[in-house]
Amino acid sequence: MSNILGKNITLTLFGESHGETIGAVLDGMPCGIEVSEAYIADALTRRRPCSSGETARVEADNFKIVSGLFNGYTTGEPICITIENSNTRSGDYEANRYLARPSHADYVSHIVHQGFEDWRGGGHFSGRLTAPIVALGAICTKALSGIGITIGTHILECGGIRDDEFNATDQDILSGQIADILGKRFPTLAAVQDKIEAAIEEVRKNNDSIGGTIQTAIAGLPVGVGEPWFGSLEGTLANAVLSIGGVKGVEFGLGFGFKDTTGQNCNDAFYSDGGCVKTLTNNNGGINGGYSNGMPVVFNCAVKPTPSIAREQRTIDMRTGENATIRVTGRHDPAIIRRICPVVTAITAIVVCDMLKGSFSNQIFAKR
């Protein structure tokens, strides 16, 4: 079993949804990077539920940095962050202890862990464990901003309501869009929040859930971040974002749209702008041959509807193997699409830091 992401800068995740604490260790981060606990707290606030369209389990997310930080700067040693679980209701899961919730990890966890799994709130498989990812991702995001690299994620589509897209060809416009997103609790570029929230509320009233599409952009990434083939930038990013349980698909640039066009219409033509090489279009999402090409890196993720719904569904009793029915109780999001945006931003920042160090060593962070 592996809970480790990365090669040069690694993230190790630990804890369970209803355990005493959850946390993560970030190892390999260079020394001398300023860390703002207020910035970490703000990132965690963006992930926290804040409306009727989200779970009633609201954790304070009190975090503690227990190593790797001294006088507000990284020491170069492993950075460990722990976060308290203080608002658990394990009894909500007792009645359905042996009933596998559809589209959850209950069944596979029961088989893999031979019945010794922590079943409360999904245990180690819970979305609760995205909190330490966001916390350590905030350290990486702040480090990247110091060298001119910014990352943002917004809701592109939910409930048939579509937001504007990130500008994939102009770094300056994109940087402004990312700054705009980071200044909002509800991450959309256009004024579509009310319509999206209304769509979520409609499915909530019907004891159902809804998914959608989010879009992530990286502005300011230099040419040459990545590897060919199995260490490619898009492959590594895809591996990371698909590790988040709610993400079930990822496409870079034009993505699946490539199947409906021709090479003449989708190739990204190069041109020189005052000695800076750019492309007229960015259908490849800022990546060629597994490496960043200097254009914005843009990708979309498909987010599935929350599988916990208060409707009767077919399942099996894991003790007997017999057919059964289940109606999931507890506190759950009818849509996780807003809350997953800071998670994808955070894990993207961790991957970018890891790959920057691999391509350019620690010296690139010294340019801040």
Phi and psi in degrees as a GROMACS rama.xvg file:
@    title "Ramachandran Plot"
@    xaxis  label "Phi"
@    yaxis  label "Psi"
@TYPE xy
-120.739  132.494  SER-2
-122.207  26.6463  ASN-3
-117.619  132.441  ILE-4
-118.095  136.091  LEU-5
104.721  168.531  GLY-6
-121.949  -52.1495  LYS-7
-92.6766  -36.5143  ASN-8
-124.782  118.171  ILE-9
-111.74  148.173  THR-10
-114.581  125.803  LEU-11
-117.573  125.543  THR-12
-106.094  140.743  LEU-13
-146.479  159.297  PHE-14
113.028  172.842  GLY-15
-132.349  159.253  GLU-16
-54.8015  -41.3472  SER-17
-111.85  15.4956  HIS-18
-75.5931  176.786  GLY-19
-63.7006  -43.9477  GLU-20
-142.921  158.597  THR-21
-122.099  166.527  ILE-22
-179.412  -176.195  GLY-23
-158.15  158.684  ALA-24
-122.134  129.288  VAL-25
-108.37  114.18  LEU-26
-116.012  135.01  ASP-27
105.326  -3.08371  GLY-28
-66.3778  133.334  MET-29
-61.8546  158.477  PRO-30
-78.7944  160.536  CYS-31
83.383  11.8355  GLY-32
-92.3917  126.935  ILE-33
-69.6705  136.743  GLU-34
-120.778  125.502  VAL-35
-106.62  115.263  SER-36
-66.7686  -29.3467  GLU-37
-66.2252  -36.7178  ALA-38
-66.5101  -40.708  TYR-39
-63.2338  -44.7914  ILE-40
-61.1199  -39.131  ALA-41
-65.576  -41.1025  ASP-42
-62.1489  -41.1261  ALA-43
-66.8757  -33.1435  LEU-44
-63.0333  -36.7877  THR-45
-65.5979  -28.32  ARG-46
-84.0776  -22.339  ARG-47
-71.0249  142.219  ARG-48
-63.0895  144.954  PRO-49
-146.641  11.5617  CYS-50
-150.106  172.816  SER-51
-67.4504  -16.1697  SER-52
-85.3377  11.8235  GLY-53
-137.132  169.693  GLU-54
-58.1935  148.858  THR-55
-82.085  -5.46178  ALA-56
-80.495  100.673  ARG-57
-110.314  109.686  VAL-58
-91.8411  146.616  GLU-59
-70.8207  -20.4321  ALA-60
55.0999  44.0972  ASP-61
-68.8399  116.917  ASN-62
-113.266  158.816  PHE-63
-138.954  126.679  LYS-64
-90.5324  111.698  ILE-65
-100.07  -8.2652  VAL-66
-162.698  163.366  SER-67
82.5824  5.88146  GLY-68
-135.519  134.672  LEU-69
-147.792  126.834  PHE-70
55.325  34.3299  ASN-71
83.2077  7.94779  GLY-72
-131.033  150.986  TYR-73
-67.7765  144.495  THR-74
-96.4839  -10.9624  THR-75
95.4295  -9.21249  GLY-76
-88.6112  167.689  GLU-77
-56.7094  135.051  PRO-78
-98.7909  117.775  ILE-79
-112.32  127.222  CYS-80
-119.784  133.368  ILE-81
-117.321  148.553  THR-82
-132.793  131.512  ILE-83
-71.4753  144.834  GLU-84
-103.144  111.359  ASN-85
-122.102  -6.69043  SER-86
-125.981  58.3203  ASN-87
-99.3983  149.054  THR-88
-135.776  75.719  ARG-89
-62.019  -26.739  SER-90
-61.1164  -23.0373  GLY-91
-61.2949  -21.6538  ASP-92
-103.967  -6.8821  TYR-93
-63.0532  -46.2257  GLU-94
-62.9401  -32.2141  ALA-95
-104.598  25.3945  ASN-96
-48.1757  -43.3563  ARG-97
-105.225  8.99043  TYR-98
-99.4631  120.121  LEU-99
-72.9844  117.381  ALA-100
-69.4799  126.357  ARG-101
-55.8504  136.076  PRO-102
68.2813  8.30459  SER-103
-97.8549  177.896  HIS-104
-91.3333  6.44757  ALA-105
-54.174  -49.9674  ASP-106
-65.7292  -50.8156  TYR-107
-64.335  -36.5751  VAL-108
-64.6292  -40.4857  SER-109
-62.212  -39.7646  HIS-110
-72.9897  -49.1947  ILE-111
-63.7672  -40.8282  VAL-112
-96.4647  8.53155  HIS-113
55.0661  35.4154  GLN-114
87.4063  0.978975  GLY-115
-98.5948  9.5718  PHE-116
-69.096  153.305  GLU-117
-85.2255  107.092  ASP-118
-89.4387  -5.72105  TRP-119
-69.7235  116.257  ARG-120
64.4732  20.1997  GLY-121
90.6377  -4.47528  GLY-122
58.0919  -130.863  GLY-123
-72.2867  -15.6666  HIS-124
-87.6512  -2.57221  PHE-125
-70.1383  148.47  SER-126
-63.09  -13.847  GLY-127
-57.5432  -29.3521  ARG-128
-74.8759  -2.06552  LEU-129
-75.9698  -14.6911  THR-130
-61.1262  -50.3043  ALA-131
-65.8598  -26.9409  PRO-132
-62.755  -44.1073  ILE-133
-64.5783  -40.4322  VAL-134
-62.5716  -49.7986  ALA-135
-74.9052  -29.5463  LEU-136
-62.9054  -31.4585  GLY-137
-64.2364  -36.2942  ALA-138
-63.3562  -42.9169  ILE-139
-67.9355  -41.3137  CYS-140
-60.274  -43.153  THR-141
-65.4948  -40.8611  LYS-142
-62.8774  -40.6375  ALA-143
-67.8715  -38.9733  LEU-144
-62.1759  -28.718  SER-145
-68.5949  -17.9416  GLY-146
-115.057  21.6834  ILE-147
83.6363  16.9921  GLY-148
-110.807  124.273  ILE-149
-123.159  149.44  THR-150
-134.481  137.34  ILE-151
-147.705  154.504  GLY-152
-135.541  136.001  THR-153
-133.749  163.863  HIS-154
-76.2372  117.746  ILE-155
-88.3804  -37.1828  LEU-156
-157.588  138.005  GLU-157
-158.541  130.705  CYS-158
61.1739  30.3296  GLY-159
80.8065  -0.647077  GLY-160
-97.3548  126.93  ILE-161
-114.842  134.775  ARG-162
-88.2125  168.312  ASP-163
-64.4158  160.637  ASP-164
-98.1313  156.188  GLU-165
-62.5843  146.084  PHE-166
-76.1396  115.027  ASN-167
-94.3623  0.62858  ALA-168
-120.163  -12.2283  THR-169
-124.428  109.856  ASP-170
-62.0276  -38.306  GLN-171
-67.5024  -45.1015  ASP-172
-63.7414  -42.8412  ILE-173
-61.6742  -42.7374  LEU-174
-59.5387  -38.5721  SER-175
-66.1587  -39.0598  GLY-176
-64.6507  -41.2443  GLN-177
-64.4814  -42.7477  ILE-178
-60.7945  -37.7792  ALA-179
-63.9507  -44.1936  ASP-180
-62.759  -43.8275  ILE-181
-67.4929  -15.4712  LEU-182
-92.2504  5.59578  GLY-183
-120.654  147.013  LYS-184
-78.8478  -31.8208  ARG-185
-108.904  105.72  PHE-186
-81.0627  85.8899  PRO-187
-133.257  152.783  THR-188
-84.3457  -40.5109  LEU-189
-96.59  172.154  ALA-190
-84.4724  68.7962  ALA-191
-117.473  7.49867  VAL-192
-56.5112  -48.4904  GLN-193
-60.0119  -40.9622  ASP-194
-67.7739  -40.7002  LYS-195
-67.4268  -43.5707  ILE-196
-63.9295  -33.8859  GLU-197
-66.728  -39.1088  ALA-198
-64.9092  -39.8169  ALA-199
-66.3158  -41.9629  ILE-200
-62.7804  -35.8983  GLU-201
-63.5488  -43.771  GLU-202
-72.2082  -31.4331  VAL-203
-62.1569  -42.0255  ARG-204
-61.6526  -27.7863  LYS-205
-93.3876  14.3487  ASN-206
55.9629  39.3802  ASN-207
-127.547  -174.411  ASP-208
-141.158  170.974  SER-209
-145.324  149.419  ILE-210
-110.791  -151.332  GLY-211
163.201  -163.379  GLY-212
-127.774  136.655  THR-213
-116.726  157.758  ILE-214
-128.707  132.179  GLN-215
-118.121  141.6  THR-216
-134.613  144.178  ALA-217
-119.031  116.977  ILE-218
-105.109  140.431  ALA-219
88.591  7.49225  GLY-220
-72.4243  128.663  LEU-221
-71.8739  167.266  PRO-222
-68.977  139.451  VAL-223
99.2492  13.6379  GLY-224
-88.2472  118.712  VAL-225
137.772  -163.487  GLY-226
-152.835  158.639  GLU-227
-76.3871  159.278  PRO-228
56.5162  -111.901  TRP-229
-81.4902  -7.59292  PHE-230
-114.122  25.4854  GLY-231
-63.7227  155.907  SER-232
-62.2755  -45.9744  LEU-233
-70.7418  -34.4616  GLU-234
-65.9639  -40.2203  GLY-235
-70.7187  -41.9536  THR-236
-63.6757  -42.8515  LEU-237
-62.3625  -41.9982  ALA-238
-58.617  -41.2577  ASN-239
-69.8909  -50.1392  ALA-240
-70.9991  -30.5563  VAL-241
-75.3009  -9.64778  LEU-242
-75.7924  -17.1132  SER-243
-77.7295  124.402  ILE-244
-55.6488  -33.3005  GLY-245
-81.6775  -8.7821  GLY-246
-93.6582  123.097  VAL-247
-120.202  3.38372  LYS-248
-165.194  150.674  GLY-249
-145.477  140.473  VAL-250
-139.589  140.961  GLU-251
-104.773  134.29  PHE-252
60.1296  -127.239  GLY-253
-69.2988  -23.965  LEU-254
55.5796  -125.592  GLY-255
-67.1733  -12.0232  PHE-256
-67.445  -18.397  GLY-257
-59.8847  -27.6486  PHE-258
-70.7077  -15.9235  LYS-259
-107.301  16.4526  ASP-260
-136.176  -171.579  THR-261
-123.222  165.156  THR-262
-58.9264  -40.5616  GLY-263
-61.5893  -34.8129  GLN-264
-88.0116  -17.5845  ASN-265
-116.849  -9.63572  CYS-266
-64.6265  140.896  ASN-267
-92.4287  101.451  ASP-268
-71.6543  134.849  ALA-269
-83.4193  150.867  PHE-270
-153.586  160.776  TYR-271
-102.649  128.156  SER-272
-117.379  91.4184  ASP-273
62.2519  34.8891  GLY-274
91.0614  -8.08111  GLY-275
-95.9634  122.512  CYS-276
-79.2291  127.6  VAL-277
-134.662  176.243  LYS-278
-121.205  145.386  THR-279
-65.2839  -37.7376  LEU-280
-121.806  174.073  THR-281
-139.67  51.8666  ASN-282
-67.4608  -23.279  ASN-283
-88.2429  5.45024  ASN-284
67.4281  28.9724  GLY-285
79.4915  16.3826  GLY-286
-134  129.761  ILE-287
-132.556  131.69  ASN-288
61.1092  23.6482  GLY-289
89.9338  -5.40337  GLY-290
-113.329  151.394  TYR-291
-65.8139  141.831  SER-292
-109.033  9.74486  ASN-293
97.6285  -14.0069  GLY-294
-87.9621  164.549  MET-295
-57.0207  139.417  PRO-296
-91.546  121.682  VAL-297
-131.408  130.879  VAL-298
-146.282  153.708  PHE-299
-111.805  147.585  ASN-300
-124.659  136.582  CYS-301
-88.7509  125.111  ALA-302
-108.095  126.015  VAL-303
-81.1107  157.717  LYS-304
-61.3744  146.235  PRO-305
-56.8672  124.997  THR-306
-71.5944  -20.504  PRO-307
-80.3017  105.663  SER-308
-130.679  148.031  ILE-309
-87.2577  44.7434  ALA-310
-118.984  151.328  ARG-311
-69.0708  130.607  GLU-312
-133.831  155.921  GLN-313
-79.1264  144.597  ARG-314
-158.381  -164.41  THR-315
-131.23  153.822  ILE-316
-87.3806  117.517  ASP-317
-71.2187  -15.5596  MET-318
-76.7572  -40.5118  ARG-319
-107.809  -19.779  THR-320
78.3404  4.79414  GLY-321
-85.7608  156.92  GLU-322
-65.57  148.877  ASN-323
-155.37  178.75  ALA-324
-126.184  158.078  THR-325
-143.475  143.355  ILE-326
-126.078  109.581  ARG-327
-70.0929  128.23  VAL-328
-108.415  175.793  THR-329
109.73  -164.79  GLY-330
-112.62  114.791  ARG-331
-140.463  156.094  HIS-332
-82.6324  128.285  ASP-333
-69.0971  -17.4361  PRO-334
-153.659  130.768  ALA-335
-101.935  6.91078  ILE-336
-64.5688  -36.6517  ILE-337
-70.5419  -44.5071  ARG-338
-71.4495  -21.7912  ARG-339
-80.5635  -17.9319  ILE-340
-58.5991  -50.9012  CYS-341
-66.3833  -23.9618  PRO-342
-68.7703  -45.819  VAL-343
-66.224  -39.2971  VAL-344
-59.7844  -44.1669  THR-345
-65.0398  -47.5354  ALA-346
-70.3128  -28.5435  ILE-347
-66.0987  -42.0629  THR-348
-62.4481  -39.6974  ALA-349
-63.7338  -44.0947  ILE-350
-63.6017  -43.9144  VAL-351
-62.8106  -43.5659  VAL-352
-60.3526  -43.7687  CYS-353
-59.6373  -46.4728  ASP-354
-75.8695  -31.963  MET-355
-62.0044  -44.6819  LEU-356
-63.6303  -38.0438  LYS-357
-66.6245  -35.1564  GLY-358
-85.6531  -34.2974  SER-359
-128.074  0.810149  PHE-360
68.3441  -175.471  SER-361
-63.8405  -18.4975  ASN-362
-62.2536  -27.2073  GLN-363
-65.1365  -31.3018  ILE-364
-74.0713  -18.7012  PHE-365
-75.8994  -7.82214  ALA-366
-79.9734  -2.76075  LYS-367
